[in-house]
């Protein structure tokens, strides 16, 4: 099993917990961890490697060159860290002998065995992804996804053999270039638009995040318009017993005062690593008070909540972008 992660030195404690969660739940597999690094200290690299080796697994680190060496056009990742674009470079950076690859975002935890996910028959499609139903309809239309679901890129099961055969990297990058590197969700938008006939839909239990608590199944299904959505059974299975947790946005278990239902899963695996003494971030109390109050008030009004959130996200992104420019 080959699993990819992209990160910088800031997120090493979270990745340590993630490595441990994979190893603890997949003892029958030999796992090859691949880390695309935007600068991780040698000390942290060695510690992550030792953690993988403790379970008789291997960990490989690939230092990411300046992105300008991979892209011959200007791009704007908005407030996101440019390392997100490393997901597009897997066939440029990783060894050629990898035929299948599972990519996981840095803020995920694996709760159960990944055997069924890894052995998913994707019908020779290139990328397995999970549906993002709350995507704005106007943006979907702009990406020409009228009859296709929009998917997020937080968990990807990649058929590397076909990815290389059809030069998917070039197709995705060319689309990004044609849009002047100015896509709202950069690589995620480019993958959805350019690979829409090559996407296999993964069940939501492999990509669970807090949105499944905030909107009922019927509302999510209606947001899809005429495009099929997960069945209520699949939806509820992901809520009751998810396999992969994605700690989305600010509601993350290493931040004090959060009440994420699955925060103990992160704490459990972090405690089993050499980073178990990593302290929580302490300055989130006011944020979480406001956040949980907002969700409580909006619970009976999913449509209103959806409109408010979709209005605030661009404002938030603009604010974060200005903050990053200020350093």
N, C-alpha and C positions, 0 to 999 in steps of 0.2 A: 504494500500500500504506500502510495506517495502522496504526501500532504504538504501544501504550500501555505506559507504565511509571509506577509510583507510588513515590515515595521522598522522603527528606529529605536534608539536606546531608551526612550521614555517609556515604552510599553513592555519592557522585559518582564516585570513581575506578572502581568496578565498572561504573557505568552508562556511563562513557566507553569502557571496553573493550567493553561490550555494543553500543553504537552503532557502534563500529568493526567489530565482528564482523558485524553486519547489513549494513553498507555494503560491506565487502570481498567478501561472498558474494552480494550481490544488486545488482550494478552495472547490470543492465538495468531495474531498477525505480526509479521515483521514490518514495522513502520519506518519509512524513510521520510524524515522531516526536512523540508527545504525552506530556508529562510532567505528571502531577498531583503537585504539590509540597506537602509539609508543611514549608515554609520551606527554600528553597535560596537562597543568597546571589546577588545580581545578577551578581557576578563569575563564579561557577560556572555560572549560567544562560547567560551570554554565551559561556563557553568551550565548553560543550556545543553551543550553537547553531553556533559557528564550526566545530566538528568535523563536524557534519552538513552544513553548507554546503560544506565541503571536498570532499564527494562529490556536490555539487549536490542535496542533500536539504534538507528543512526541519525545524525543531524548534520546537514550541510548548509553553509552560509555563503551567499553570493553577494558581493558588494555591488550595489547599484551605481553605475556611472551617472554623471550629470545627465538629466533627461534630454538636454539639448543634443546629446550625441545619438539619441535614438529617434528623435522627431525633427524633421526638417521644416517645421513651421512653428509659429508662436501659438501658445495655448494658455488658457486661463482656467484653472481648476476651482475658481471662486474661493470659498473659505476652506476648501478641503486641502489636506496635505498632498502635494504632488505625487507622493509615493503610491497613491491609489492607481496611477497609470501603470505601475509595474505589473498589474494583472494582465496588461496587454502584451507584455514582453516575455511571456513564459517560454516561447520557442526560441527566443534569442538568448536567454540566460541559462535555462535549465538544460541538462544533458539530453541528447537525442534519443537515448534508449528508454525514455519514459513514455509509455503508450497511454496511460491514464493518470489523471491528476485531480486531486480534491483540493480546492482552494477554500480556506476559511478566513474570515475577517479576524483581526487581532482581538476583538472584544466578544469572542464566542467561548462557550464551554460545551464539551461533549458529555452527555449524561448516560448514554447506552452504547451498545456495540454498533459499529458502522458497517457491519457485514452486508446488510441488505442495500444500503446506500451504495457502497462500493461496487456491488454486483448488479446494480441497476442496468437493465437492458434499455439503452437509449435509442434503439432502432436506428443505429448508425448516425444519429444526429451528433453535432459537435459539442454542444454545451447544455448541461443540465442546470436549470435555474428555478427559483420559486416565484410565484406571482406576487406582484406588488399592486393590490387592487386600489389603493388610495391615490395612485398617480393621477395628476390633473388631466382631464380629458383633452384640454387644449394642447397640452404638451404631447400627449399621445398622437393627436391628429397631426401635429407638426412633424412627428417622427414617422408618419404614414403607418401607424399601427391601428388603423380603424378596426380591423377584423382580427387583431392579434392581442394577446395579453402583454402588459408591460411587466417585466421581471426585474428584481433587484440583483445586484452582483455581490452579495455578502457571502453566499455559499455557491460555489461553482464546481460542478463535476465535468471535467474537460476530457474529451476524446482527443488526446494529443496526437495520435496517429493521423486522424483526419484533419485536425487543426493545421498540421504541417503540410499535408497533401494538397489542400486547397488554398494554402497560404492565407489562412483566416486573419492572421495578424495584419497583412497588407490591406485586406478588405475593410477591416475595422478602422485602421489608421487612416485609410483614404477617405472614409466617410467623415471621420473627425476633422481631417484636413479640409474637406469640401465645405465644412461649416465653420471654417476659420478658427478652429480650436475653442469655440465659444458655446459649446453645449451646456445646458443647465446642470446635468449630472455627468458631465464629461464622458469617461469610458463606459459607464453604465448605459447612457443614452446611445452611444455609438454601437455597443454590442446589440442592444435591442433592435435598433433600426437596421443594421447591416446584416445581422445573423437571424432575423426573425423566423426564417424557414428552417433554421438549424438548431432551434432551442427546444429541448425536451423539458417538460414541466415536472419539477420535483415536488413531492408532497410537502405540506407546510410543517410537518413535524421535524423536518431537517433544517428548518430556517424559522424558528419561532422567535417572535419579538413582541413587545408590549402592545402593539396595535390590536392583537387578537383579544385583549381584555377590554379594549376601549370602544370597539364597534361590534355589534352582533352580526352573525353570519348573513342574515337577510339583507342588512344594509350593505355589507361588503359585496354581496352578490349583485345587488342593484347597481353598484358603482361600476361594474364590469360592462354595463350596457348589454350588448348582444353577444359578448364573448363569454364562453363557459368559465365558471369558477370552480374551486374545490367544493366537493359535496359537504353537507353539514357534518357527516360522519368523520370525514378527513379533518375538517376544521376543528371539531371538538376533540378528536384524538390528539391534535397538536397542542391544544390547551391543557388537556389532562395529563399528557405524558410525552412531552417533546423530547426528541433525541439530541438536537443541537439548539442551544440557547444563544441568541444574539442579543447582547445587552445594548439596546439601541439608544442613540442620542445621549441625553445627560443622565438618564436613570440607570446608573451603573453601580454594582455592588461594592466597589472600592471607594465609594463616596458616602461619607457619614450622613445619616438621617434618611437614606432612601429605604423604601419598603418593597423592593422588587421581590416577587413571590419566590424566585429562584436564586436569590442572592446567596443562600447557604451552599448552593452547589459550587459557586466560585470559591467561597471561603473554605469549603471542604478540601478542594484540590490545591488551593494556594498553601494551606497548612501542611500539605504533604511535600512541599518543595523547600528548597534552600532560601526562598524569598518569603517564608511564612511570617516574618516580623515586619513586613511592609505595612506602614500605617495607612489608615484611610485618609482621604482628603476631607478636611474639616469645615470648609467654608460653604457648604451647600444647604444649610438648614432653611434659610429664607426661600431659596429656590424651590425646595421640595414642599414646603408649606403651601406655597402658591400653586405648585403643579398639582398636588393631590386635591387641593380645594377646587381647582378648575375642573379636574376630572370628575369629582363627586357631583358638582353642580351640572356638568354637561352630560352625565350618564343617561338621563332620559331623553336627551336631544342630540343624537348622533349626527344628524344632518347639519345642525348649527355648529357643533364642535368641528366638523369637517371643514366648513367654510372658514371658521376662525383660524384653524391651524394652517390651511392653505393660504390664507392672507398673511399670516405671521411668518411663515417659513422664508419667503423672499426677503422680508425685512430683517429677519435674523441673519440670513446669509450676508446681506449687505453690511450689517453691523460687524460680523465676525471678520469679513474681508478687510474692513477699515482697521480693525484692531490688529490684524496680522501685518498690515502695511506699516503700522506705527511701531511694530516690533514688540 
